[in-house]
Amino acid sequence: MAGQAAKQPTENKEVQKLRKKAEEGDADAQNKMGDLYWDGMHGVERSHEEAMTWFAKSAEQGNTDAEYSMGFAYLSGQGVERDMEQGAIWLTKAADKGHAKSMRQMAQLLFSGMGVEQDTAEAVKYWTKAAEAGDILAMGILGKLYGVGVPGIAQDLGKAFGYLTKAAEGRDPDSMHLLGEAYEKGLGVEADEKQAMVWYARAEAMGYVSADSYHNKGIMFYKEKKMEQAAKCFLSAARARHPVACSNIARFYYWGRGVEQDYHMALHWANEAVKLGESDAAQVVGMCHEYGHGTPADHQLAQQWYLYCIQGTTEQNMVAACMDALGRCAYKGSHHDYVHNKVPEDYSQAAYWWGRAAELGVKDAQNRLAKLHARGRGVKKDMVKAKLLWSKAATLGSEEAAEALKEHFGGYTIKERLEVYLPTLVVMLLLLAICFYFGVQYHEMSQESWFVKSSSDHAAEDTPPAS
Protein backbone atom coordinates (compact mmCIF):
# COMPACT_ATOMS: atom_id res chain seq x y z
CA MET A 1 0.00 0.00 0.00
CA ALA A 2 1.03 3.61 -0.53
CA GLY A 3 1.13 4.23 3.20
CA GLN A 4 3.50 1.33 3.82
CA ALA A 5 5.95 2.44 1.15
CA ALA A 6 6.19 5.90 2.71
CA LYS A 7 6.61 4.66 6.30
CA GLN A 8 9.35 6.54 8.12
CA PRO A 9 11.73 4.87 10.62
CA THR A 10 11.26 7.81 13.04
CA GLU A 11 7.51 7.24 13.47
CA ASN A 12 6.52 6.71 17.09
CA LYS A 13 4.42 3.78 18.24
CA GLU A 14 1.18 5.78 18.25
CA VAL A 15 1.63 6.69 14.59
CA GLN A 16 2.48 3.08 13.75
CA LYS A 17 -0.74 1.93 15.44
CA LEU A 18 -2.69 4.62 13.59
CA ARG A 19 -1.16 3.56 10.28
CA LYS A 20 -2.09 -0.06 10.91
CA LYS A 21 -5.72 0.90 11.60
CA ALA A 22 -5.76 3.07 8.48
CA GLU A 23 -4.40 0.25 6.36
CA GLU A 24 -7.12 -2.02 7.78
CA GLY A 25 -9.72 0.42 6.41
CA ASP A 26 -10.64 2.57 9.41
CA ALA A 27 -11.98 5.83 7.88
CA ASP A 28 -11.17 8.00 10.90
CA ALA A 29 -7.60 6.65 11.05
CA GLN A 30 -7.20 7.22 7.30
CA ASN A 31 -8.26 10.84 7.71
CA LYS A 32 -5.83 11.33 10.61
CA MET A 33 -3.01 9.82 8.53
CA GLY A 34 -3.90 12.34 5.84
CA ASP A 35 -3.61 15.14 8.42
CA LEU A 36 -0.20 13.87 9.54
CA TYR A 37 1.12 13.81 5.97
CA TRP A 38 -0.44 17.20 5.21
CA ASP A 39 1.29 18.91 8.16
CA GLY A 40 4.38 16.67 8.38
CA MET A 41 4.03 15.81 12.09
CA HIS A 42 5.16 13.11 14.51
CA GLY A 43 7.92 11.70 12.32
CA VAL A 44 5.80 11.57 9.16
CA GLU A 45 7.46 13.34 6.26
CA ARG A 46 5.28 16.09 4.84
CA SER A 47 3.65 15.16 1.53
CA HIS A 48 0.42 16.68 0.23
CA GLU A 49 0.24 14.01 -2.47
CA GLU A 50 0.41 11.18 0.09
CA ALA A 51 -2.06 13.05 2.29
CA MET A 52 -4.51 13.14 -0.60
CA THR A 53 -4.23 9.37 -0.97
CA TRP A 54 -5.40 8.89 2.63
CA PHE A 55 -8.04 11.64 2.46
CA ALA A 56 -9.51 9.98 -0.64
CA LYS A 57 -9.71 6.59 1.06
CA SER A 58 -11.45 8.13 4.06
CA ALA A 59 -13.75 10.40 2.03
CA GLU A 60 -14.92 7.47 -0.07
CA GLN A 61 -16.24 5.97 3.17
CA GLY A 62 -18.14 9.18 3.94
CA ASN A 63 -15.80 10.74 6.51
CA THR A 64 -16.92 14.38 6.69
CA ASP A 65 -13.57 15.86 7.74
CA ALA A 66 -11.86 14.02 4.86
CA GLU A 67 -14.47 15.34 2.41
CA TYR A 68 -13.68 18.86 3.60
CA SER A 69 -9.94 18.23 3.20
CA MET A 70 -10.50 16.93 -0.34
CA GLY A 71 -12.47 20.05 -1.19
CA PHE A 72 -9.87 22.37 0.32
CA ALA A 73 -7.04 20.60 -1.56
CA TYR A 74 -8.80 20.91 -4.92
CA LEU A 75 -9.54 24.60 -4.30
CA SER A 76 -5.95 25.40 -3.33
CA GLY A 77 -4.27 23.07 -5.84
CA GLN A 78 -2.13 21.42 -3.17
CA GLY A 79 -1.45 17.72 -3.64
CA VAL A 80 -3.65 17.69 -6.76
CA GLU A 81 -4.19 19.82 -9.82
CA ARG A 82 -6.40 22.77 -8.98
CA ASP A 83 -10.04 22.10 -9.87
CA MET A 84 -12.66 24.50 -8.50
CA GLU A 85 -15.60 22.33 -9.59
CA GLN A 86 -14.21 19.21 -7.89
CA GLY A 87 -13.51 21.29 -4.80
CA ALA A 88 -17.12 22.45 -4.74
CA ILE A 89 -18.40 18.87 -5.15
CA TRP A 90 -16.47 17.62 -2.12
CA LEU A 91 -17.34 20.63 0.02
CA THR A 92 -21.02 20.21 -0.81
CA LYS A 93 -20.91 16.62 0.43
CA ALA A 94 -19.46 17.71 3.76
CA ALA A 95 -21.63 20.84 4.03
CA ASP A 96 -24.80 18.86 3.52
CA LYS A 97 -23.81 16.80 6.58
CA GLY A 98 -23.52 19.95 8.71
CA HIS A 99 -19.72 20.43 8.56
CA ALA A 100 -19.30 24.08 9.61
CA LYS A 101 -16.07 24.89 7.72
CA SER A 102 -17.44 23.29 4.55
CA MET A 103 -20.62 25.34 4.80
CA ARG A 104 -18.56 28.53 5.17
CA GLN A 105 -16.33 27.63 2.20
CA MET A 106 -19.34 26.72 0.05
CA ALA A 107 -20.93 30.05 0.91
CA GLN A 108 -17.82 31.85 -0.33
CA LEU A 109 -17.84 29.86 -3.60
CA LEU A 110 -21.53 30.56 -4.17
CA PHE A 111 -21.09 34.24 -3.36
CA SER A 112 -18.21 34.68 -5.83
CA GLY A 113 -19.40 32.17 -8.43
CA MET A 114 -16.17 30.16 -8.39
CA GLY A 115 -16.63 26.48 -9.29
CA VAL A 116 -20.40 26.86 -9.03
CA GLU A 117 -23.08 29.15 -10.41
CA GLN A 118 -23.19 32.42 -8.49
CA ASP A 119 -26.08 32.44 -5.98
CA THR A 120 -26.02 35.04 -3.20
CA ALA A 121 -29.22 33.79 -1.54
CA GLU A 122 -27.84 30.25 -1.28
CA ALA A 123 -24.52 31.64 0.00
CA VAL A 124 -26.33 33.44 2.83
CA LYS A 125 -28.10 30.18 3.76
CA TYR A 126 -24.79 28.34 4.04
CA TRP A 127 -23.17 31.15 6.06
CA THR A 128 -26.17 31.23 8.39
CA LYS A 129 -26.05 27.46 8.92
CA ALA A 130 -22.29 27.63 9.54
CA ALA A 131 -22.81 30.43 12.08
CA GLU A 132 -25.54 28.42 13.81
CA ALA A 133 -23.09 25.51 13.96
CA GLY A 134 -20.68 27.77 15.86
CA ASP A 135 -18.31 28.87 13.08
CA ILE A 136 -16.86 32.17 14.32
CA LEU A 137 -15.60 33.27 10.90
CA ALA A 138 -19.02 32.75 9.33
CA MET A 139 -20.52 34.95 12.06
CA GLY A 140 -17.97 37.65 11.30
CA ILE A 141 -18.63 37.48 7.55
CA LEU A 142 -22.38 37.83 8.03
CA GLY A 143 -21.80 40.73 10.38
CA LYS A 144 -19.70 42.54 7.75
CA LEU A 145 -22.11 41.84 4.88
CA TYR A 146 -25.22 42.91 6.76
CA GLY A 147 -23.31 45.96 7.98
CA VAL A 148 -22.50 47.33 4.51
CA GLY A 149 -25.18 45.71 2.36
CA VAL A 150 -24.20 44.26 -1.00
CA PRO A 151 -26.18 43.15 -4.07
CA GLY A 152 -28.43 40.31 -2.90
CA ILE A 153 -27.90 41.09 0.81
CA ALA A 154 -29.85 44.09 2.10
CA GLN A 155 -28.21 46.18 4.80
CA ASP A 156 -29.50 45.26 8.26
CA LEU A 157 -27.58 46.96 11.06
CA GLY A 158 -29.44 45.02 13.76
CA LYS A 159 -28.41 41.66 12.31
CA ALA A 160 -24.91 42.99 11.68
CA PHE A 161 -24.52 44.00 15.33
CA GLY A 162 -25.80 40.63 16.53
CA TYR A 163 -23.43 38.58 14.40
CA LEU A 164 -20.45 40.84 15.13
CA THR A 165 -21.11 40.55 18.88
CA LYS A 166 -21.09 36.74 18.69
CA ALA A 167 -17.95 36.68 16.53
CA ALA A 168 -16.17 39.20 18.78
CA GLU A 169 -17.02 37.16 21.86
CA GLY A 170 -15.55 34.22 19.95
CA ARG A 171 -12.24 36.18 19.81
CA ASP A 172 -12.31 37.18 16.12
CA PRO A 173 -10.09 40.32 15.90
CA ASP A 174 -11.77 41.77 12.79
CA SER A 175 -15.20 41.46 14.39
CA MET A 176 -13.90 43.06 17.58
CA HIS A 177 -12.76 46.09 15.60
CA LEU A 178 -16.03 46.33 13.65
CA LEU A 179 -18.00 46.01 16.87
CA GLY A 180 -15.97 48.94 18.18
CA GLU A 181 -16.99 50.94 15.09
CA ALA A 182 -20.64 49.97 15.65
CA TYR A 183 -20.52 51.31 19.22
CA GLU A 184 -18.61 54.42 18.14
CA LYS A 185 -20.99 55.33 15.30
CA GLY A 186 -24.21 53.91 16.75
CA LEU A 187 -24.66 51.32 14.00
CA GLY A 188 -27.38 48.90 15.10
CA VAL A 189 -26.83 49.88 18.71
CA GLU A 190 -26.90 53.06 20.79
CA ALA A 191 -23.60 54.92 20.49
CA ASP A 192 -21.24 54.23 23.40
CA GLU A 193 -17.69 55.60 23.21
CA LYS A 194 -16.51 53.64 26.25
CA GLN A 195 -17.65 50.33 24.78
CA ALA A 196 -16.09 51.32 21.47
CA MET A 197 -12.72 51.89 23.14
CA VAL A 198 -12.99 48.56 24.97
CA TRP A 199 -13.51 46.62 21.75
CA TYR A 200 -10.85 48.58 19.85
CA ALA A 201 -8.35 47.76 22.60
CA ARG A 202 -9.30 44.06 22.58
CA ALA A 203 -8.90 43.94 18.79
CA GLU A 204 -5.41 45.45 18.96
CA ALA A 205 -4.47 43.08 21.79
CA MET A 206 -5.45 40.20 19.48
CA GLY A 207 -3.11 41.54 16.79
CA TYR A 208 -5.71 43.32 14.66
CA VAL A 209 -4.32 45.45 11.84
CA SER A 210 -6.80 47.45 9.77
CA ALA A 211 -7.29 46.90 6.07
CA ASP A 212 -6.08 50.45 5.45
CA SER A 213 -2.85 49.66 7.29
CA TYR A 214 -2.27 46.54 5.18
CA HIS A 215 -3.01 48.46 2.01
CA ASN A 216 -0.72 51.36 2.92
CA LYS A 217 2.09 48.92 3.69
CA GLY A 218 1.47 47.29 0.32
CA ILE A 219 1.85 50.66 -1.41
CA MET A 220 5.09 51.26 0.46
CA PHE A 221 6.50 47.87 -0.56
CA TYR A 222 5.36 48.46 -4.15
CA LYS A 223 7.25 51.76 -4.33
CA GLU A 224 10.33 49.95 -3.02
CA LYS A 225 9.80 47.30 -5.75
CA LYS A 226 9.34 44.57 -3.13
CA MET A 227 6.57 42.86 -5.03
CA GLU A 228 6.15 39.71 -2.92
CA GLN A 229 5.70 41.72 0.30
CA ALA A 230 3.38 44.15 -1.49
CA ALA A 231 1.25 41.25 -2.78
CA LYS A 232 0.90 39.76 0.71
CA CYS A 233 -0.24 43.10 2.14
CA PHE A 234 -2.71 43.74 -0.68
CA LEU A 235 -4.12 40.22 -0.30
CA SER A 236 -4.60 40.69 3.45
CA ALA A 237 -6.36 44.02 2.87
CA ALA A 238 -8.46 42.52 0.06
CA ARG A 239 -9.63 39.71 2.33
CA ALA A 240 -10.80 42.45 4.69
CA ARG A 241 -12.81 43.84 1.73
CA HIS A 242 -10.63 46.88 1.03
CA PRO A 243 -11.84 47.97 -2.46
CA VAL A 244 -8.57 49.39 -3.81
CA ALA A 245 -6.59 46.46 -2.40
CA CYS A 246 -8.95 44.06 -4.20
CA SER A 247 -8.22 45.92 -7.43
CA ASN A 248 -4.46 45.95 -6.79
CA ILE A 249 -4.17 42.24 -6.00
CA ALA A 250 -6.28 41.50 -9.09
CA ARG A 251 -3.65 43.26 -11.20
CA PHE A 252 -0.85 41.45 -9.36
CA TYR A 253 -2.45 38.09 -10.18
CA TYR A 254 -3.14 39.13 -13.77
CA TRP A 255 0.46 40.16 -14.50
CA GLY A 256 2.15 37.74 -12.10
CA ARG A 257 3.71 40.42 -9.89
CA GLY A 258 4.83 39.10 -6.53
CA VAL A 259 2.55 36.07 -6.97
CA GLU A 260 2.25 33.26 -9.47
CA GLN A 261 0.20 34.42 -12.45
CA ASP A 262 -3.39 33.24 -11.99
CA TYR A 263 -6.10 34.64 -14.27
CA HIS A 264 -8.91 33.00 -12.28
CA MET A 265 -7.79 34.76 -9.09
CA ALA A 266 -7.31 38.00 -11.03
CA LEU A 267 -10.90 37.81 -12.28
CA HIS A 268 -12.19 36.87 -8.81
CA TRP A 269 -10.58 39.83 -7.04
CA ALA A 270 -11.42 42.25 -9.85
CA ASN A 271 -15.09 41.25 -9.55
CA GLU A 272 -14.88 41.69 -5.77
CA ALA A 273 -13.40 45.17 -6.23
CA VAL A 274 -16.20 46.15 -8.64
CA LYS A 275 -18.81 44.89 -6.17
CA LEU A 276 -17.24 47.13 -3.54
CA GLY A 277 -17.46 50.15 -5.87
CA GLU A 278 -13.91 50.23 -7.27
CA SER A 279 -14.74 50.83 -10.93
CA ASP A 280 -11.06 50.88 -12.02
CA ALA A 281 -11.03 47.11 -11.51
CA ALA A 282 -13.52 46.80 -14.38
CA GLN A 283 -10.53 47.20 -16.71
CA VAL A 284 -9.09 43.90 -15.43
CA VAL A 285 -12.46 42.19 -15.86
CA GLY A 286 -12.54 43.59 -19.39
CA MET A 287 -9.07 42.24 -20.21
CA CYS A 288 -10.03 38.79 -18.92
CA HIS A 289 -13.08 38.73 -21.21
CA GLU A 290 -11.19 40.22 -24.17
CA TYR A 291 -8.33 37.72 -24.11
CA GLY A 292 -10.15 34.74 -22.60
CA HIS A 293 -8.09 34.81 -19.42
CA GLY A 294 -9.86 32.90 -16.65
CA THR A 295 -13.14 32.99 -18.59
CA PRO A 296 -14.26 32.35 -22.19
CA ALA A 297 -13.26 35.15 -24.58
CA ASP A 298 -16.13 37.50 -25.40
CA HIS A 299 -15.25 40.86 -26.93
CA GLN A 300 -18.77 42.26 -26.50
CA LEU A 301 -18.70 41.62 -22.74
CA ALA A 302 -15.20 43.08 -22.64
CA GLN A 303 -16.49 46.28 -24.29
CA GLN A 304 -19.20 46.62 -21.64
CA TRP A 305 -16.65 46.35 -18.85
CA TYR A 306 -14.31 48.88 -20.48
CA LEU A 307 -17.20 51.32 -20.86
CA TYR A 308 -18.17 50.74 -17.22
CA CYS A 309 -14.62 51.60 -16.18
CA ILE A 310 -14.57 54.77 -18.30
CA GLN A 311 -17.85 55.95 -16.80
CA GLY A 312 -16.76 55.32 -13.21
CA THR A 313 -13.08 56.24 -13.05
CA THR A 314 -11.50 59.64 -12.55
CA GLU A 315 -8.05 58.47 -13.62
CA GLN A 316 -7.13 59.88 -17.05
CA ASN A 317 -4.63 57.09 -17.71
CA MET A 318 -7.30 54.49 -17.01
CA VAL A 319 -9.75 56.20 -19.36
CA ALA A 320 -7.10 56.27 -22.10
CA ALA A 321 -6.19 52.59 -21.61
CA CYS A 322 -9.85 51.53 -21.82
CA MET A 323 -10.40 53.60 -24.98
CA ASP A 324 -7.40 51.88 -26.54
CA ALA A 325 -8.90 48.51 -25.51
CA LEU A 326 -12.27 49.42 -27.03
CA GLY A 327 -10.45 50.11 -30.27
CA ARG A 328 -8.85 46.65 -30.12
CA CYS A 329 -12.22 44.97 -29.56
CA ALA A 330 -13.82 46.80 -32.47
CA TYR A 331 -10.87 45.96 -34.75
CA LYS A 332 -10.97 42.23 -33.94
CA GLY A 333 -14.73 41.66 -33.90
CA SER A 334 -15.75 38.23 -32.62
CA HIS A 335 -13.13 36.22 -34.53
CA HIS A 336 -11.20 35.44 -31.35
CA ASP A 337 -14.24 34.81 -29.13
CA TYR A 338 -14.88 31.43 -27.54
CA VAL A 339 -18.19 31.31 -29.42
CA HIS A 340 -17.90 33.05 -32.78
CA ASN A 341 -21.18 34.97 -33.14
CA LYS A 342 -20.21 36.45 -36.52
CA VAL A 343 -19.81 40.02 -35.30
CA PRO A 344 -17.60 41.59 -38.00
CA GLU A 345 -14.65 43.88 -37.55
CA ASP A 346 -15.59 47.55 -37.28
CA TYR A 347 -12.61 49.55 -38.46
CA SER A 348 -14.41 52.89 -38.26
CA GLN A 349 -15.31 52.24 -34.63
CA ALA A 350 -11.73 51.16 -33.96
CA ALA A 351 -10.52 54.42 -35.54
CA TYR A 352 -12.90 56.40 -33.34
CA TRP A 353 -11.68 54.88 -30.06
CA TRP A 354 -8.00 54.86 -31.07
CA GLY A 355 -8.41 58.49 -32.09
CA ARG A 356 -9.64 59.43 -28.62
CA ALA A 357 -6.91 57.38 -26.94
CA ALA A 358 -4.30 58.90 -29.26
CA GLU A 359 -5.38 62.39 -28.18
CA LEU A 360 -4.71 61.32 -24.58
CA GLY A 361 -1.16 60.28 -25.48
CA VAL A 362 -1.43 56.49 -25.80
CA LYS A 363 1.43 55.59 -28.15
CA ASP A 364 -0.01 52.18 -29.08
CA ALA A 365 -3.27 53.84 -30.11
CA GLN A 366 -1.35 56.42 -32.16
CA ASN A 367 0.58 53.64 -33.89
CA ARG A 368 -2.55 51.59 -34.63
CA LEU A 369 -4.49 54.60 -35.90
CA ALA A 370 -1.56 55.47 -38.17
CA LYS A 371 -1.79 51.98 -39.70
CA LEU A 372 -5.50 52.49 -40.39
CA HIS A 373 -4.74 55.77 -42.18
CA ALA A 374 -1.89 54.16 -44.12
CA ARG A 375 -4.13 51.28 -45.29
CA GLY A 376 -7.37 53.23 -45.61
CA ARG A 377 -9.26 51.00 -43.18
CA GLY A 378 -12.22 52.66 -41.46
CA VAL A 379 -10.83 56.05 -42.52
CA LYS A 380 -9.77 57.68 -45.76
CA LYS A 381 -6.23 56.74 -46.73
CA ASP A 382 -4.02 59.61 -45.65
CA MET A 383 -0.26 59.13 -45.44
CA VAL A 384 0.21 62.65 -44.06
CA LYS A 385 -1.91 61.82 -41.00
CA ALA A 386 -0.23 58.44 -40.74
CA LYS A 387 3.18 60.09 -40.70
CA LEU A 388 2.08 62.60 -38.04
CA LEU A 389 0.70 59.83 -35.79
CA TRP A 390 3.75 57.60 -36.23
CA SER A 391 5.97 60.58 -35.41
CA LYS A 392 4.06 61.22 -32.17
CA ALA A 393 4.21 57.54 -31.20
CA ALA A 394 7.91 57.33 -32.02
CA THR A 395 8.56 60.39 -29.86
CA LEU A 396 6.83 58.59 -26.98
CA GLY A 397 9.14 55.59 -27.45
CA SER A 398 7.28 53.29 -29.87
CA GLU A 399 9.93 51.32 -31.76
CA GLU A 400 7.29 49.93 -34.11
CA ALA A 401 6.23 53.46 -35.08
CA ALA A 402 9.85 54.48 -35.63
CA GLU A 403 10.37 51.52 -37.97
CA ALA A 404 7.14 52.34 -39.81
CA LEU A 405 8.38 55.89 -40.45
CA LYS A 406 11.61 54.58 -41.93
CA GLU A 407 9.82 51.96 -43.99
CA HIS A 408 7.24 54.32 -45.50
CA PHE A 409 9.08 57.65 -45.57
CA GLY A 410 12.77 56.80 -45.61
CA GLY A 411 14.85 58.37 -42.93
CA TYR A 412 17.51 55.70 -42.62
CA THR A 413 20.97 57.18 -42.04
CA ILE A 414 23.92 56.14 -44.21
CA LYS A 415 25.22 54.05 -41.33
CA GLU A 416 21.84 52.30 -40.90
CA ARG A 417 21.61 51.64 -44.64
CA LEU A 418 25.13 50.20 -44.62
CA GLU A 419 24.23 47.99 -41.65
CA VAL A 420 21.25 46.65 -43.61
CA TYR A 421 22.66 46.36 -47.13
CA LEU A 422 26.43 45.90 -46.71
CA PRO A 423 26.23 42.28 -45.42
CA THR A 424 23.96 41.40 -48.37
CA LEU A 425 26.32 43.09 -50.84
CA VAL A 426 29.33 41.26 -49.39
CA VAL A 427 27.55 37.91 -49.66
CA MET A 428 26.56 38.60 -53.26
CA LEU A 429 30.14 39.56 -54.19
CA LEU A 430 31.45 36.39 -52.55
CA LEU A 431 28.94 34.32 -54.50
CA LEU A 432 29.99 36.00 -57.76
CA ALA A 433 33.65 35.37 -56.96
CA ILE A 434 32.95 31.71 -56.24
CA CYS A 435 30.96 31.33 -59.45
CA PHE A 436 33.73 33.02 -61.45
CA TYR A 437 36.38 30.80 -59.89
CA PHE A 438 34.51 27.59 -60.65
CA GLY A 439 33.73 28.85 -64.15
CA VAL A 440 37.43 29.32 -64.89
CA GLN A 441 38.27 25.94 -63.40
CA TYR A 442 35.60 24.23 -65.44
CA HIS A 443 36.84 25.87 -68.63
CA GLU A 444 40.42 24.76 -68.00
CA MET A 445 39.40 21.21 -67.18
CA SER A 446 37.20 20.96 -70.24
CA GLN A 447 40.13 21.87 -72.48
CA GLU A 448 42.12 18.92 -71.15
CA SER A 449 39.31 16.38 -71.04
CA TRP A 450 39.19 13.15 -73.01
CA PHE A 451 36.28 14.55 -74.97
CA VAL A 452 38.31 17.44 -76.34
CA LYS A 453 41.34 15.25 -77.00
CA SER A 454 39.24 12.58 -78.70
CA SER A 455 37.61 15.18 -80.87
CA SER A 456 41.06 16.50 -81.90
CA ASP A 457 42.29 13.00 -82.84
CA HIS A 458 39.25 12.31 -84.99
CA ALA A 459 39.67 15.63 -86.64
CA ALA A 460 43.28 14.72 -87.47
CA GLU A 461 42.28 11.33 -88.96
CA ASP A 462 39.69 12.91 -91.21
CA THR A 463 42.17 15.40 -92.57
CA PRO A 464 43.31 14.29 -96.07
CA PRO A 465 47.03 13.72 -96.48
CA ALA A 466 49.03 16.42 -98.08
CA SER A 467 49.66 15.86 -101.70
Secondary structure, 3 states (H helix, E strand, C coil): CHHHHCCCCCCCHHHHHHHHHHHCCCHHHHHHHHHHHHHCCCCCCCCHHHHHHHHHHHHHCCCHHHHHHHHHHHHHCCCCCCCHHHHHHHHHHHHCCCCHHHHHHHHHHHHHCCCCCCCHHHHHHHHHHHHHCCCHHHHHHHHHHHHHCECCECCCHHHHHHHHHHHHHCCCHHHHHHHHHHHHHCCCCCCCHHHHHHHHHHHHHCCCCCHHHHHHHHHHHHHCCCHHHHHHHHHHHHHCCCHHHHHHHHHHHHHCCCCCCCHHHHHHHHHHHHHCCCHHHHHHHHHHHHHCCCCCCCHHHHHHHHHHHHHHCCCHHHHHHHHHHHHHHHHHCCCCCCCCCCCCCCHHHHHHHHHHHHHCCCHHHHHHHHHHHHHCCCCCCCHHHHHHHHHHHHHCCCHHHHHHHHHHHCCCCHHHHHHHHHHHHHHHHHHHHHHHHHHHHHHHHHHCCHHHHHHHHHHHHHCCCCC
